[in-house]
């Protein structure tokens, strides 16, 4: 099985099992990327700036955990492999942490509630989220060395991740709104939601297995222990890792600024808090269609060209909302077009990371899988924290009050800026980064050279 895996024989069942991990993680992201802000401001009545500051303060701690967990994964040895043991140990605590985000004690007052939010948010994202996400994103590199197969695995994962938001947006959130948008309504929904997320993550942890090196003869000499400082230097001097980190940050900032205010935009500019939430069916359909159809185009034209195409479509989709009159139809059409562009991103950007891993090994002689995959986690979580955090601060500065039925014009302008103009700027940055990324042209030569080195060393 280990030899077959390296030749491109990972079963569809195992790819789907890996995708369930993305589904479980995506269920949390569907909340953290927007609805958590809305819950804290419009259900608990907390200041948008206070909530935003709490999210941003959490990022300073969180930024260190990604690379640390990546390094720990690289050093891990267990009968379940390097990455999978972390998934087995994390899925249940992660579900509990997600549920605790919504059990904010009402009797603690604003200061006590903020402390509770910071503690539970850090527990869920900085600790439990990282110890799931980094090993999960490392796992494809441990499942197979085949570049095309890795792309298939990550595409399956992205499809499941996209589908993961539908149960909340299509079923639970409209029910929460219908039940008065109270904390009790949220807690009741999150109890069921957390259990479903744990089951999905457990399927991945049990059935998606590591095959690389699984049945190879033991080396006569023990593997070199790489000091953390040496790994970190190899990481930051890898120009493509830095570039991919920026891609993940820009993508996450663009998406999460918009997601953070989409419910506010629906409620205060479109007159119905569930407009964009219900439109997620069409948005998800656009993402899934692209992810299903993108693979042959990625193989033919390369990741770089398809990524640039996605960035341009994403930019155009967002721009439509900025230049046309505000309406539900324009908003939904804009979000669907933007989702088509984002689909091309997801079909390429996650598969870029293992390529940068090979580049780093070729350049430095050091292979650091878990630490390299921290680009995905670090970039995504910067967006999850700073996007909603900054959006909350901007809205509060413009006079937003979650307990008001009608918001001042300045608050509406701020919400529009966070949904349209700020994400548009990050989308423009993605186009630039796409043109700078040129690893596709070198990849085959790099892999061949690595094979020659290993052959000479054996």
DOKOL-324751 format. One line per 5 residues: number of its first residue (from 1); their letters; for each residue x negated, y negated, z of C-alpha. Coordinates in nm, 4 decimals. Example, Ala and Ser with C-alpha at 12.3 -4.5 7.8 and 13.67 -1.06 7.14 Angstrom:
// residues 2
1	as	-1.2300,0.4500,0.7800 ~ -1.3670,0.1060,0.7140 $
//
This chain:
// residues 458
1	xxxxx	0.0000,0.0000,0.0000 ~ -0.2831,-0.2393,0.0815 ~ -0.4461,-0.1851,-0.2607 ~ -0.1153,-0.2121,-0.4451 ~ -0.0328,-0.5362,-0.2683 $
6	xxxxx	-0.3479,-0.6947,-0.4001 ~ -0.2609,-0.5847,-0.7535 ~ 0.0774,-0.7545,-0.7453 ~ 0.3114,-0.4881,-0.6045 ~ 0.4875,-0.6718,-0.3223 $
11	xxxxx	0.8492,-0.5506,-0.3265 ~ 1.1474,-0.7804,-0.3722 ~ 1.2729,-0.6618,-0.0337 ~ 0.9585,-0.7901,0.1348 ~ 0.9748,-1.1222,-0.0524 $
16	xxxxx	1.3359,-1.1643,0.0605 ~ 1.2370,-1.0750,0.4176 ~ 0.9742,-1.3490,0.4041 ~ 1.2410,-1.5852,0.2702 ~ 1.4575,-1.5230,0.5773 $
21	xxxxx	1.1814,-1.6888,0.7784 ~ 1.2235,-1.9998,0.5657 ~ 1.6003,-1.9760,0.6132 ~ 1.5680,-1.9692,0.9921 ~ 1.3163,-2.2527,0.9988 $
26	xxxxx	1.5268,-2.4466,0.7471 ~ 1.8306,-2.4265,0.9741 ~ 1.6352,-2.6267,1.2299 ~ 1.5067,-2.8706,0.9662 ~ 1.8628,-2.9362,0.8495 $
31	xxxxx	1.9271,-3.0839,1.1934 ~ 1.5904,-3.2389,1.2770 ~ 1.5640,-3.4276,0.9468 ~ 1.8734,-3.6389,1.0040 ~ 2.1537,-3.5134,1.2235 $
36	xxxxx	1.9498,-3.5296,1.5432 ~ 1.9259,-3.9089,1.5050 ~ 2.3001,-3.9301,1.4474 ~ 2.3749,-3.7124,1.7508 ~ 2.1581,-3.9195,1.9843 $
41	xxxxx	2.2928,-4.2588,1.8667 ~ 2.6563,-4.1902,1.7823 ~ 2.7400,-3.9120,2.0300 ~ 2.5218,-4.0080,2.3280 ~ 2.5158,-4.3840,2.2517 $
46	xxxxx	2.1371,-4.4191,2.2770 ~ 1.9529,-4.7021,2.1038 ~ 1.8280,-4.6125,1.7549 ~ 1.4940,-4.7759,1.8386 ~ 1.4560,-4.5772,2.1611 $
51	xxxxx	1.5289,-4.2530,1.9791 ~ 1.2948,-4.3501,1.6962 ~ 1.0157,-4.4366,1.9367 ~ 1.0634,-4.1020,2.1118 ~ 1.0240,-3.9180,1.7818 $
56	xxxxx	0.7144,-4.1164,1.6868 ~ 0.5436,-4.0730,2.0247 ~ 0.5929,-3.6995,1.9853 ~ 0.3981,-3.7052,1.6582 ~ 0.0723,-3.8092,1.8272 $
61	xxxxx	0.0662,-3.4847,2.0236 ~ 0.2070,-3.2852,1.7353 ~ -0.0662,-3.3913,1.4928 ~ -0.3259,-3.1978,1.6933 ~ -0.1280,-2.8763,1.7301 $
66	xxxxx	-0.1136,-2.7934,1.3585 ~ -0.4884,-2.7661,1.3011 ~ -0.5322,-2.6033,1.6444 ~ -0.2745,-2.3317,1.5698 ~ -0.4258,-2.2851,1.2234 $
71	xxxxx	-0.7652,-2.2244,1.3814 ~ -0.6129,-1.9811,1.6329 ~ -0.4463,-1.7865,1.3501 ~ -0.7834,-1.7601,1.1744 ~ -0.9337,-1.6136,1.4919 $
76	xxxxx	-0.6412,-1.3791,1.5693 ~ -0.6885,-1.0012,1.5523 ~ -0.3981,-0.7669,1.6283 ~ -0.2412,-0.4482,1.4959 ~ 0.0212,-0.6711,1.3302 $
81	xxxxx	-0.2418,-0.8838,1.1543 ~ -0.3470,-1.2472,1.1851 ~ -0.0192,-1.4295,1.1185 ~ 0.2659,-1.1862,1.1787 ~ 0.2036,-1.1413,1.5522 $
86	xxxxx	0.2726,-1.5129,1.5992 ~ 0.6074,-1.4817,1.4217 ~ 0.7106,-1.1869,1.6362 ~ 0.6365,-1.3804,1.9552 ~ 0.7886,-1.7140,1.8518 $
91	xxxxx	1.1304,-1.6532,1.6944 ~ 1.3398,-1.6191,2.0148 ~ 1.1754,-1.9080,2.2070 ~ 1.2182,-2.1276,1.8981 ~ 1.5930,-2.0617,1.8960 $
96	xxxxx	1.6179,-2.1481,2.2653 ~ 1.4203,-2.4693,2.2091 ~ 1.6543,-2.5736,1.9270 ~ 1.9586,-2.5285,2.1512 ~ 1.7988,-2.7310,2.4332 $
101	xxxxx	1.7706,-3.0373,2.2046 ~ 2.1454,-3.0888,2.2413 ~ 2.1892,-3.0215,2.6136 ~ 2.0813,-3.3736,2.7161 ~ 2.2120,-3.4363,3.0730 $
106	xxxxx	2.4671,-3.7187,3.0561 ~ 2.4101,-3.8130,3.4225 ~ 2.0386,-3.8945,3.3828 ~ 2.0761,-4.2417,3.2355 ~ 1.8953,-4.3761,2.9243 $
111	xxxxx	1.5420,-4.3495,3.0700 ~ 1.5927,-3.9943,3.1964 ~ 1.7585,-3.8922,2.8722 ~ 1.4649,-4.0299,2.6712 ~ 1.2212,-3.8251,2.8825 $
116	xxxxx	1.4355,-3.5150,2.8283 ~ 1.4465,-3.5811,2.4524 ~ 1.0679,-3.6242,2.4283 ~ 1.0000,-3.3058,2.6296 ~ 1.2472,-3.0841,2.4413 $
121	xxxxx	1.1577,-3.2331,2.1010 ~ 0.7872,-3.1664,2.1625 ~ 0.8632,-2.8168,2.2909 ~ 1.0665,-2.7399,1.9809 ~ 0.8504,-2.9056,1.7140 $
126	xxxxx	0.4964,-2.9533,1.8450 ~ 0.4672,-2.6157,2.0186 ~ 0.7281,-2.3632,1.9043 ~ 0.7785,-2.5117,1.5584 ~ 0.4060,-2.5165,1.4890 $
131	xxxxx	0.3435,-2.1653,1.6203 ~ 0.6087,-2.0449,1.3770 ~ 0.5480,-2.2653,1.0740 ~ 0.1692,-2.2399,1.0361 ~ 0.1563,-1.8565,1.0600 $
136	xxxxx	0.4615,-1.8299,0.8342 ~ 0.2976,-2.0430,0.5659 ~ -0.0273,-1.8473,0.6102 ~ 0.1455,-1.5126,0.5574 ~ 0.1607,-1.5158,0.1708 $
141	xxxxx	-0.2189,-1.5379,0.1598 ~ -0.2261,-1.2305,0.3853 ~ 0.0391,-1.0446,0.1849 ~ -0.1396,-1.0628,-0.1533 ~ -0.4345,-1.2210,-0.3337 $
146	xxxxx	-0.2418,-1.2359,-0.6614 ~ -0.1859,-1.6044,-0.7503 ~ 0.1334,-1.5466,-0.9482 ~ 0.2797,-1.3279,-0.6770 ~ 0.2066,-1.5895,-0.4132 $
151	xxxxx	0.4017,-1.8385,-0.6239 ~ 0.6941,-1.5938,-0.6386 ~ 0.6871,-1.5445,-0.2622 ~ 0.6821,-1.9175,-0.1937 ~ 0.9624,-1.9767,-0.4467 $
156	xxxxx	1.1823,-1.7151,-0.2786 ~ 1.1059,-1.8809,0.0526 ~ 1.2011,-2.2224,-0.0839 ~ 1.5303,-2.0907,-0.2208 ~ 1.6189,-1.9517,0.1201 $
161	xxxxx	1.5068,-2.2769,0.2844 ~ 1.7370,-2.4759,0.0557 ~ 2.0324,-2.2486,0.1282 ~ 1.9717,-2.2772,0.5018 ~ 2.1252,-2.6226,0.5271 $
166	xxxxx	2.4639,-2.5203,0.3862 ~ 2.6115,-2.3521,0.6977 ~ 2.5624,-2.6710,0.8960 ~ 2.6494,-2.9321,0.6332 ~ 2.9475,-2.7487,0.4815 $
171	xxxxx	3.0978,-2.5858,0.7925 ~ 2.9621,-2.6960,1.1287 ~ 2.9170,-3.0714,1.0769 ~ 3.2699,-3.1363,0.9393 ~ 3.4027,-2.9338,1.2341 $
176	xxxxx	3.1948,-3.1402,1.4793 ~ 3.3294,-3.4640,1.3279 ~ 3.6854,-3.3265,1.3392 ~ 3.6340,-3.2430,1.7088 ~ 3.5444,-3.6038,1.7895 $
181	xxxxx	3.1652,-3.5935,1.7423 ~ 3.1245,-3.5318,2.1161 ~ 2.8270,-3.3710,2.2865 ~ 3.0445,-3.0725,2.3810 ~ 3.1287,-3.0187,2.0134 $
186	xxxxx	2.7596,-3.0276,1.9198 ~ 2.6516,-2.7911,2.1991 ~ 2.9209,-2.5381,2.1074 ~ 2.8136,-2.5415,1.7418 ~ 2.4422,-2.5242,1.8225 $
191	xxxxx	2.4840,-2.2187,2.0416 ~ 2.6006,-2.0128,1.7443 ~ 2.3583,-2.1871,1.5093 ~ 2.0531,-2.1056,1.7215 ~ 2.1443,-1.7355,1.7433 $
196	xxxxx	2.1821,-1.7157,1.3642 ~ 1.8434,-1.8842,1.3195 ~ 1.6720,-1.6371,1.5531 ~ 1.8163,-1.3394,1.3629 ~ 1.6907,-1.4783,1.0298 $
201	xxxxx	1.3420,-1.5424,1.1685 ~ 1.3273,-1.1973,1.3296 ~ 1.4009,-1.0313,0.9918 ~ 1.0942,-1.2065,0.8490 ~ 0.8736,-1.1193,1.1447 $
206	xxxxx	0.9657,-0.7502,1.1329 ~ 0.9695,-0.6769,0.7593 ~ 0.7242,-0.9203,0.5899 ~ 0.3861,-0.7530,0.6446 ~ 0.0200,-0.8307,0.5854 $
211	xxxxx	-0.1538,-0.6188,0.3209 ~ -0.4764,-0.7998,0.2326 ~ -0.7707,-0.5983,0.3664 ~ -0.5232,-0.3596,0.5254 ~ -0.6942,-0.0382,0.4164 $
216	xxxxx	-1.0392,-0.1598,0.3210 ~ -1.3404,0.0080,0.4887 ~ -1.4677,-0.1656,0.7979 ~ -1.7688,-0.3892,0.7430 ~ -2.0974,-0.2660,0.8847 $
221	xxxxx	-2.1624,-0.6075,1.0342 ~ -1.9069,-0.7880,1.2492 ~ -1.7296,-1.0824,1.0856 ~ -1.8960,-1.4166,1.1442 ~ -1.7313,-1.6248,1.4143 $
226	xxxxx	-1.6847,-1.9702,1.2673 ~ -1.7019,-2.2565,1.5211 ~ -1.4020,-2.4904,1.5217 ~ -1.6205,-2.7891,1.4326 ~ -1.7523,-2.6095,1.1243 $
231	xxxxx	-1.3996,-2.5154,1.0181 ~ -1.2786,-2.8721,1.0656 ~ -1.5643,-3.0114,0.8580 ~ -1.4915,-2.7616,0.5803 ~ -1.1291,-2.8702,0.5951 $
236	xxxxx	-1.1698,-3.2470,0.5714 ~ -1.4409,-3.2254,0.3036 ~ -1.2090,-3.0221,0.0802 ~ -1.0739,-3.2997,-0.1426 ~ -0.7825,-3.0908,-0.2632 $
241	xxxxx	-0.6737,-3.0081,0.0914 ~ -0.6732,-3.3813,0.1694 ~ -0.4787,-3.4487,-0.1503 ~ -0.2230,-3.1766,-0.0717 ~ -0.1885,-3.3095,0.2833 $
246	xxxxx	-0.1002,-3.6513,0.1377 ~ 0.1459,-3.4872,-0.1011 ~ 0.3206,-3.3172,0.1895 ~ 0.3246,-3.6415,0.3908 ~ 0.4615,-3.8528,0.1039 $
251	xxxxx	0.7202,-3.5891,0.0117 ~ 0.8316,-3.5485,0.3724 ~ 0.8463,-3.9244,0.4348 ~ 1.0534,-3.9799,0.1215 ~ 1.2939,-3.6990,0.2080 $
256	xxxxx	1.3213,-3.7668,0.5787 ~ 1.3763,-4.1405,0.5575 ~ 1.6735,-4.0598,0.3338 ~ 1.7955,-3.7661,0.5426 ~ 1.7722,-3.9680,0.8632 $
261	xxxxx	2.0229,-4.2271,0.7417 ~ 2.2388,-4.0248,0.4998 ~ 2.5172,-3.9708,0.7554 ~ 2.5064,-4.3378,0.8588 ~ 2.5237,-4.4367,0.4899 $
266	xxxxx	2.8198,-4.2051,0.4376 ~ 3.0070,-4.3376,0.7395 ~ 2.9414,-4.7115,0.7168 ~ 2.8950,-4.7743,0.3419 ~ 3.1095,-4.4994,0.1894 $
271	xxxxx	3.3725,-4.4776,0.4638 ~ 3.3420,-4.1034,0.5362 ~ 3.0626,-3.9544,0.7495 ~ 3.0808,-3.6209,0.5662 ~ 3.0396,-3.7414,0.2021 $
276	xxxxx	2.6695,-3.6599,0.1615 ~ 2.6961,-3.3610,0.3936 ~ 2.9667,-3.2042,0.1755 ~ 2.7666,-3.2924,-0.1372 ~ 2.4858,-3.0673,-0.0115 $
281	xxxxx	2.6498,-2.7811,-0.2014 ~ 2.5689,-2.9559,-0.5310 ~ 2.2284,-3.0738,-0.4063 ~ 2.1362,-2.7209,-0.3004 ~ 2.2617,-2.5798,-0.6312 $
286	xxxxx	2.0280,-2.8176,-0.8174 ~ 1.7332,-2.7103,-0.6014 ~ 1.8037,-2.3391,-0.6403 ~ 1.8539,-2.3640,-1.0186 ~ 1.5145,-2.5317,-1.0559 $
291	xxxxx	1.3382,-2.2892,-0.8232 ~ 1.4835,-1.9885,-1.0081 ~ 1.3886,-2.1291,-1.3462 ~ 1.0597,-2.3019,-1.2733 ~ 0.8248,-2.0032,-1.2487 $
296	xxxxx	0.7690,-1.9422,-1.6239 ~ 0.7121,-2.3145,-1.6796 ~ 0.4617,-2.3284,-1.3928 ~ 0.2759,-2.0310,-1.5449 ~ 0.2742,-2.1906,-1.8902 $
301	xxxxx	0.1998,-2.5546,-1.8066 ~ 0.0337,-2.5311,-1.4628 ~ 0.1296,-2.6653,-1.1228 ~ -0.0013,-3.0167,-1.1863 ~ 0.2131,-3.0961,-1.4904 $
306	xxxxx	0.5284,-2.9507,-1.3362 ~ 0.4636,-3.1393,-1.0120 ~ 0.4298,-3.4675,-1.2043 ~ 0.7530,-3.3919,-1.3915 ~ 0.9310,-3.3358,-1.0620 $
311	xxxxx	0.7937,-3.6597,-0.9184 ~ 0.9187,-3.8621,-1.2155 ~ 1.2678,-3.7050,-1.1961 ~ 1.2770,-3.7658,-0.8208 ~ 1.1813,-4.1314,-0.8724 $
316	xxxxx	1.4499,-4.1776,-1.1406 ~ 1.7170,-4.0144,-0.9248 ~ 1.6504,-4.2436,-0.6295 ~ 1.6320,-4.5520,-0.8530 ~ 1.9842,-4.4874,-0.9842 $
321	xxxxx	2.1290,-4.5496,-0.6387 ~ 1.9312,-4.8727,-0.6113 ~ 2.0510,-5.0318,-0.9354 ~ 2.4139,-4.9101,-0.9603 ~ 2.7073,-5.0224,-0.7395 $
326	xxxxx	2.7622,-4.8416,-0.4095 ~ 3.0119,-4.5569,-0.4493 ~ 3.0503,-4.1942,-0.3498 ~ 3.0130,-4.0735,-0.7101 ~ 2.6921,-4.2723,-0.7714 $
331	xxxxx	2.5503,-4.1544,-0.4390 ~ 2.6213,-3.7867,-0.5079 ~ 2.4900,-3.8085,-0.8670 ~ 2.1720,-3.9817,-0.7472 ~ 2.1085,-3.7225,-0.4765 $
336	xxxxx	2.1637,-3.4333,-0.7197 ~ 1.9200,-3.5758,-0.9772 ~ 1.6658,-3.6398,-0.7003 ~ 1.7139,-3.2762,-0.5925 ~ 1.6255,-3.1528,-0.9428 $
341	xxxxx	1.2939,-3.3363,-0.9114 ~ 1.2402,-3.2074,-0.5598 ~ 1.2965,-2.8535,-0.6849 ~ 0.9957,-2.8835,-0.9154 ~ 0.7972,-3.0063,-0.6142 $
346	xxxxx	0.8898,-2.7046,-0.4073 ~ 0.8077,-2.4726,-0.6967 ~ 0.4504,-2.6035,-0.7018 ~ 0.3286,-2.7781,-0.3868 ~ 0.3388,-2.4787,-0.1506 $
351	xxxxx	0.1559,-2.2660,-0.4072 ~ -0.1116,-2.5372,-0.4357 ~ -0.2329,-2.4712,-0.0804 ~ -0.3748,-2.1193,-0.1379 ~ -0.5463,-2.2561,-0.4506 $
356	xxxxx	-0.7135,-2.5230,-0.2369 ~ -0.8115,-2.2409,-0.0010 ~ -1.0000,-2.0681,-0.2839 ~ -1.1607,-2.4008,-0.3796 ~ -1.2775,-2.4523,-0.0217 $
361	xxxxx	-1.4287,-2.1028,-0.0042 ~ -1.6022,-2.1619,-0.3392 ~ -1.7442,-2.4940,-0.2229 ~ -1.8436,-2.4131,0.1364 ~ -1.8518,-2.0328,0.1597 $
366	xxxxx	-1.5951,-2.0506,0.4419 ~ -1.2455,-1.9018,0.4031 ~ -1.0029,-2.0583,0.6520 ~ -0.6489,-1.9450,0.5774 ~ -0.4515,-2.0541,0.8835 $
371	xxxxx	-0.6338,-2.3854,0.9222 ~ -0.5859,-2.4602,0.5521 ~ -0.2131,-2.3884,0.5695 ~ -0.1820,-2.6497,0.8456 ~ -0.1544,-2.9038,0.5612 $
376	xxxxx	0.2019,-2.7825,0.5058 ~ 0.2975,-2.8016,0.8715 ~ 0.1118,-3.1243,0.9535 ~ 0.2397,-3.3102,0.6476 ~ 0.5985,-3.1911,0.6898 $
381	xxxxx	0.6098,-3.2757,1.0599 ~ 0.4647,-3.6224,1.0108 ~ 0.7606,-3.6824,0.7813 ~ 1.0105,-3.5233,1.0203 ~ 0.8892,-3.7425,1.3080 $
386	xxxxx	0.7861,-4.0703,1.1508 ~ 1.0614,-4.0798,0.8868 ~ 1.3575,-4.0679,1.1281 ~ 1.1539,-4.2554,1.3913 ~ 1.0767,-4.5536,1.1706 $
391	xxxxx	1.4303,-4.5476,1.0271 ~ 1.5705,-4.5759,1.3784 ~ 1.3427,-4.8676,1.4657 ~ 1.4302,-5.0481,1.1415 ~ 1.8037,-4.9974,1.1971 $
396	xxxxx	1.7863,-5.1158,1.5582 ~ 1.5897,-5.4272,1.4584 ~ 1.8657,-5.5021,1.2060 ~ 2.1341,-5.4881,1.4757 ~ 2.2658,-5.1313,1.4446 $
401	xxxxx	2.4772,-5.0037,1.7368 ~ 2.6052,-4.6469,1.7193 ~ 2.9040,-4.7287,1.9402 ~ 3.0359,-4.9973,1.7007 ~ 3.3022,-4.9027,1.4484 $
406	xxxxx	3.1872,-5.1741,1.2052 ~ 2.8167,-5.2523,1.1664 ~ 2.6736,-5.5992,1.0853 ~ 2.5653,-5.6671,0.7260 ~ 2.1986,-5.6671,0.8301 $
411	xxxxx	2.2320,-5.3105,0.9640 ~ 2.3942,-5.1969,0.6385 ~ 2.1049,-5.3515,0.4426 ~ 1.8580,-5.1631,0.6619 ~ 2.0420,-4.8328,0.6118 $
416	xxxxx	2.0380,-4.8877,0.2337 ~ 1.6637,-4.9652,0.2393 ~ 1.5914,-4.6451,0.4325 ~ 1.7961,-4.4361,0.1899 ~ 1.6758,-4.5949,-0.1344 $
421	xxxxx	1.3809,-4.8341,-0.1437 ~ 1.1447,-4.6798,0.1095 ~ 1.1855,-4.3254,-0.0335 ~ 1.1372,-4.4743,-0.3817 ~ 0.7960,-4.6125,-0.2803 $
426	xxxxx	0.6832,-4.2714,-0.1535 ~ 0.8109,-4.1085,-0.4740 ~ 0.5889,-4.3467,-0.6723 ~ 0.2955,-4.2369,-0.4564 ~ 0.3686,-3.8724,-0.5422 $
431	xxxxx	0.3397,-3.9512,-0.9132 ~ -0.0061,-4.1008,-0.8546 ~ -0.1198,-3.8019,-0.6460 ~ 0.0017,-3.5662,-0.9170 ~ -0.2248,-3.7304,-1.1737 $
436	xxxxx	-0.5204,-3.7089,-0.9331 ~ -0.4743,-3.3340,-0.8702 ~ -0.6863,-3.1440,-1.1254 ~ -0.7557,-2.8099,-0.9573 ~ -0.5552,-2.6157,-1.2187 $
441	xxxxx	-0.8320,-2.6772,-1.4725 ~ -1.0971,-2.5232,-1.2434 ~ -0.9038,-2.2441,-1.0747 ~ -0.9826,-1.9473,-1.3021 ~ -1.3528,-2.0309,-1.3027 $
446	xxxxx	-1.3532,-2.0622,-0.9224 ~ -1.1831,-1.7255,-0.8686 ~ -1.4231,-1.5564,-1.1118 ~ -1.7219,-1.7045,-0.9321 ~ -1.5884,-1.5890,-0.5924 $
451	xxxxx	-1.5464,-1.2371,-0.7339 ~ -1.9062,-1.2406,-0.8606 ~ -2.0338,-1.3509,-0.5202 ~ -1.8437,-1.0752,-0.3412 ~ -1.9631,-0.8182,-0.5942 $
456	xxx	-2.3243,-0.9266,-0.5446 ~ -2.2880,-0.9118,-0.1662 ~ -2.1382,-0.5594,-0.1586 $
//
